[in-house]
């Protein structure tokens, strides 16, 4: 049976749940994306196979994180069907301890795949989707949009690490048989991102679906930055809190400020402007309150 989903990712063709004899399997079909001719040179060879390669890799995830079991792979050249464990999810709240556990695991993940030159994902986002879909809109927040090249420069100067790529709570399933852990799904863009970048989608994923109030985000942000930093330290990586905060806030502002509902967008614009106004090397214990000024 088809599974209801919003076709946001260019690389996802379809998802199904196959039920036989009282058991079920989740099937996700990846595809080589079709892009407009105007973006073909920019996009180049889009890494649409990254999720499949990650699921089949032997990269050791941090304690408390695991992949869904891969039952079968049908590689059809320009499409890949992944037959995966249909994870039974626990009906639990995303409270602060759960956010902290997720951020700790993401920090250890980054620590295990630390280093490398900046990947092109954020720049592609800016040069492609943001310019095309957002910057020409009349409600585009120009004060941030006009400074995005500066923000990209700040982000590319940070330490880099390969992480999840889209680590929102919706992609960190809480399994019913072990609700203190996470099953990671929809891993994408396996290239270096600024350290802390995975925290951005962790922070706003529920707010983007209307399941979390914007005024709850600052407290969660503080907790996940500290937990992620601890994860990096457990893997022997010496990174400052300010660098993690900048990677989180700057990447999040670039990815989500131009495509969110007004209240959330305002908060994200303030995060982005704060990144541009502060210098590296300090201790970051301040953040813009929702609706506050930069």
N, C-alpha and C positions, 0 to 999 in steps of 0.2 A: 504494500500500500504506500502511496506517496506520503511524505511527511511535510506538513505545512512549514514553509520557511520563506523569509524575505530574500530575494535574489540580489544581495548586496555585492558579494564577492564575484569578480569577473571570472574566477576560476571554478566556481561551483555550478555544475550543470543541473544536478538534481540530487535529492536525498530520498531514501525509501526505508521502510521497515518491512522486512520479509519475515512472516510468521508461518512456522510449520511445526505441527505436533506439539503445540503449547510453548515452544521456545521462539525467540526472535533474534534477528540479526539486523544491524544497521548498515545500510549501504550508502556510501557517498560517492558521487561521480564527479571527478575533476575533469576539466577540459582546458585545452589551449585557448586562451582568450582571443576574441576577435576585436581588434581596436581600429578606430578610424585611421585612414591613411595619414591624416595630419599629425597623429601621435605615434605612428609606426617607428620612426627613427628614434624618438624619445624613449619609447618603451623597450625597443629591442627585443631580446629574448626574455620575455617575462617569466619569472621563476615559478611557473604554475605547478611543477612537479615537487616542490619543496615539501609539502605535507606528506606525500607518499614516501619520499626518501627519508624523512624524519621518522615516520612510523616504523620503517623497516631498518633503521639504523641501530647501532649498538651503543649509542651515546647514553651513559649512565645518568639518569635523572636523580635529583636530590631526594633524600628521604621524605616521604609524604607525598611524592608525585609519581604518577605512572602513566603510561600510554594505555589506551584501550587495546585489547587483544586483537591482532590482525588475523583473520580467519582465511582470507583469500584475497588475491589481487588479480584483476583482469586488466592488463595493459594493452590498450587498443591503439597506441600510437599518439593520437591527438586527444584521447580520453583515457582515464584510468578509473576503474570501479574498485573502491576499497570496501571489502566486506569486513565489518568490525563488530566487536562485542557491543551489544545493546546494553549500555550501562543502566542499571536500576539506581535511580537517584534518591537520596534521602530528602525528606521534606524538612529542611532545616533553615534557620535564619542566617543571613550573612551578618553576623555581629562582629565586634572589633577583634575578638580572638581569632575568628576565622579569617578575617582580612590579614591579620598579622601572620598567621600560618602560611597563607598564600604568598605574601610578600617575602617571607623568609625563604620559602622554596624558590621563588623567582630570583632572589638574590644569589642563592647558591648555584642555580642554573647559570646565571650570568658569570659567576665566578669560575665555573668550570669551562666556559667558552669565552674567555676574556681576551681582549686584544683585537688587533686588526685595523685596517683602514676603514673609514666610514663607508657603510653601504649606501646604495643610491635610493633606498626606499623613500626617505623623507623628501629628498630633492625631487624625485619623480612625482610624489604627491603634490608638491608645490607647483612644479612646472606643468603638470598635467591637470589633475582633477581640480585643484584649488583655483587655478587661473580660469579654467573652462567653466566650472560650475558655480563658483562662489564669488570670485573677485569682481565679476561684472554685475552682481546683484545690487539693487539699490540699497539694501539693508546691510551690505558688507561692512564690517567694522574696519574702516580705512586706517585708523591709527595703528592697528596691528598689521593689517595686510601690507601696508607700505614698509613695514620693518621686517617682514618675513626673511628677506635675504640676510639681514643682520642676525636674526635669530638662528637661521640655518648655520651661519658661520660659527656662532657660539656652540651650537650642538655638535658640529663636526670637530671642534677643538677638544671636546671632552674625551675621556677614556671610552672605548667602545666595547661592546660585548654582544654575542649572539644569544637571544633568548627566545621566548615564545612568539612574539610578533603581534599578538592580539589577545593579551591575557586578561580579558574581561571576566567577571564571575561566570557569565554564561558559557565560557569556554574552559572553565575549571569545575568540572562536574564533581559533586560530592556523592560518592557511592554509598548506597544503603548499608553495605556490609562492612564499611570502614569509614564512618562519617568524619573522622579527623583527618582524612587524606583527600587527595584530589586526583581525578583522571583528566589529563590534559587533552583537549581536542582542538581542531581547527588551527593547528600550528601553521604559521605562514612566514614568508620573508625570512629565510634562514641566512641572513646577512648581518654584519655588525650594525647595531644601533647605539645611540648614546647610552651610557650606563644610566639605569633608572627609567628608561623609556617604557618598559613593561608595566611600570606602576601606573601610568596614565590611564590605560584602558581598565586596569583593575579598579581604579578610583571611580571612574564615571560610568562604567557599564550599566549598573542598575539605575543610575539617575537618567541615563538616556532612554530607558524604557519606562520611566515614570515610577519606578519601584523604590526610589530613594529620594529624599528631599535634598535640594541643593545646599541648604544650610547645614546638612550633616557632613558634607564633604571635607571641610577643613580639619575636623578632628580625625577622620579616617586618614587623610593625607599625612598627618603627623605620625600616626602609628605605622603606616606602611613604609614610609621612608626609613624610619628607625629599624624596622624588621628586615627590610631589604639590605640595609647597610650591615646588619649583623650577619646576614647570609653571605655577603661578600667577604666579610672578615673570617668566617668559618672556612672559607675556601682560600684564605691567605692573600686576599686582595686588599691593598691599602688605597681606599678611595674616600674622599671627604664627603661629609654630609651635604655640603653645598653643591658638589658635583652631582650627587644622586638627585637632589631636589631640582637642580636645573635640567637634568636629563628628563626627569618626570614631567615637570611643568612645561618646559619648552616643547617637548615632543607632543604632549597632550594638547597644548594650545594650537599647534600647527595642524594636528590631525582632526581636532574636533570643534574648535571655536567657530569655524565657518559653516558648520552643518548641524548645529544643535539648536534646541528651542531657546527663546530669548533669555530666560533667567540663567540657564546653564551657560549659554554662550557668553553672557556678560561676565560671569565668574571666570571662564576660561580666558577671555581676552585680558582680564586683570592679571591672571597668572602669567600670560605671555609677556605683557608689558613689564611686570615685575622682574622677569628674567632679564630683560634688556636693560633695566635700570640698576641692577646690582652687580657687583664684581665678585669673581670667584675668590675663594680663600677665607671667607667669613663663616660664621656659624649661622645657619638658617633656622631660625625658630619663629619666623614671622611669615604670614601669608595673608593675601587679601581676603577679607570676609566677603561672602556673597553680596553683591550690590555695592561694595566699597570701592574707593578710588585706588589707583595704582600708586 
